[in-house]
Structure formats: structure tokens, C-alpha cells
């Protein structure tokens, strides 16, 4: 997973679609995640929690 995070870091560094103000903050967080073994689990939990909140809305729309 660290290799994937490194690839994202490189893409963020090259991107011209990310503002100059946001880029250092994004890179800092990505570099922190790369060094944390639990970072990926944390991201997965956040997405899972988000999905649990959003799933009923998507279901009402007939999207799930």
C-alpha cells in the first residue's frame, strides 16, 4: 500500500489542478499516511461510516 500512496504523492506533486495553497497540505497528510501502518484502515473505516450514512439516500433514489 505504501507504493500506492507514493504513486499518489507523485501525481499530486505533478498536478496543476490542485491549488498552490492546498498542495502542501495534501502532500503532508499523504506522507503521514505512508508512514502509518493503520492509515489505510482509518481511511477504510471513514468510507464505511460515510457509506452507512449515505446508503439510505442512494436507496431512496434507486441507485443501490
RODREN-409489 format. One record per residue (C-alpha): residue number from 1; x, y, z; chain; residue in one letter. Coordinates in Angstrom, 2 decimals, always signed. Each point is the difference from the previous one (the first is absolute). Layout:
# residues N
@k NUM; x X; y Y; z Z; c A; r a $
...
This chain:
# residues 64
@k 1; x +0.00; y +0.00; z +0.00; c A; r x $
@k 2; x +2.93; y +2.33; z +0.63; c A; r x $
@k 3; x +0.86; y -0.26; z -3.69; c A; r x $
@k 4; x -3.49; y +1.12; z -0.93; c A; r x $
@k 5; x +0.18; y +2.95; z +2.35; c A; r x $
@k 6; x +3.39; y +0.92; z -1.50; c A; r x $
@k 7; x -1.58; y -0.08; z -3.46; c A; r x $
@k 8; x -2.75; y +2.35; z +1.20; c A; r x $
@k 9; x +2.61; y +2.32; z +1.50; c A; r x $
@k 10; x +1.77; y +0.21; z -3.37; c A; r x $
@k 11; x -3.27; y +0.74; z -1.79; c A; r x $
@k 12; x -0.89; y +2.73; z +2.48; c A; r x $
@k 13; x +3.46; y +1.56; z -0.41; c A; r x $
@k 14; x -0.42; y +0.06; z -3.79; c A; r x $
@k 15; x -3.61; y +1.13; z -0.02; c A; r x $
@k 16; x -0.89; y +3.46; z -1.18; c A; r x $
@k 17; x -3.64; y -0.48; z +1.08; c A; r x $
@k 18; x +0.78; y +0.29; z +3.72; c A; r x $
@k 19; x +0.41; y +3.51; z +1.37; c A; r x $
@k 20; x +3.40; y +1.14; z +1.23; c A; r x $
@k 21; x -1.53; y +0.54; z +3.45; c A; r x $
@k 22; x -1.49; y -3.51; z +0.23; c A; r x $
@k 23; x +2.85; y -1.99; z -1.49; c A; r x $
@k 24; x +2.42; y +0.18; z +2.98; c A; r x $
@k 25; x -2.78; y -0.97; z +2.41; c A; r x $
@k 26; x -1.05; y -2.97; z -2.12; c A; r x $
@k 27; x +3.59; y -1.15; z -0.42; c A; r x $
@k 28; x +0.66; y +0.28; z +3.73; c A; r x $
@k 29; x -3.03; y -2.19; z +0.82; c A; r x $
@k 30; x +0.91; y -2.56; z -2.69; c A; r x $
@k 31; x +3.54; y -0.24; z +1.33; c A; r x $
@k 32; x -1.34; y -0.52; z +3.52; c A; r x $
@k 33; x -2.31; y -2.77; z -1.25; c A; r x $
@k 34; x +2.88; y -1.65; z -1.82; c A; r x $
@k 35; x +1.85; y -0.37; z +3.28; c A; r x $
@k 36; x -3.00; y -1.18; z +2.03; c A; r x $
@k 37; x -0.89; y -3.66; z -0.19; c A; r x $
@k 38; x -3.53; y +0.70; z +1.21; c A; r x $
@k 39; x -0.66; y +2.82; z -2.46; c A; r x $
@k 40; x -1.62; y -2.18; z -2.63; c A; r x $
@k 41; x -2.27; y -1.59; z +2.58; c A; r x $
@k 42; x -0.97; y +3.48; z +1.20; c A; r x $
@k 43; x -0.93; y +1.07; z -3.53; c A; r x $
@k 44; x -2.01; y -3.19; z -0.50; c A; r x $
@k 45; x -1.93; y +0.60; z +3.22; c A; r x $
@k 46; x -0.77; y +3.58; z -0.99; c A; r x $
@k 47; x -1.34; y -1.11; z -3.38; c A; r x $
@k 48; x -2.02; y -2.76; z +1.64; c A; r x $
@k 49; x -1.54; y +2.49; z +2.44; c A; r x $
@k 50; x -0.75; y +2.38; z -2.85; c A; r x $
@k 51; x -1.65; y -2.77; z -1.97; c A; r x $
@k 52; x -2.19; y -1.00; z +2.97; c A; r x $
@k 53; x -1.28; y +3.59; z +0.12; c A; r x $
@k 54; x -0.45; y +0.36; z -3.74; c A; r x $
@k 55; x -1.38; y -3.41; z -0.95; c A; r x $
@k 56; x -3.60; y +0.79; z +1.02; c A; r x $
@k 57; x +0.07; y +3.15; z -2.12; c A; r x $
@k 58; x +1.33; y -1.91; z -3.02; c A; r x $
@k 59; x -2.59; y -2.72; z +0.61; c A; r x $
@k 60; x -2.82; y +2.58; z -0.04; c A; r x $
@k 61; x +1.30; y +1.20; z -3.34; c A; r x $
@k 62; x +0.08; y -3.60; z -1.27; c A; r x $
@k 63; x +3.76; y +0.05; z -0.49; c A; r x $
@k 64; x +0.75; y -3.07; z +2.15; c A; r x $
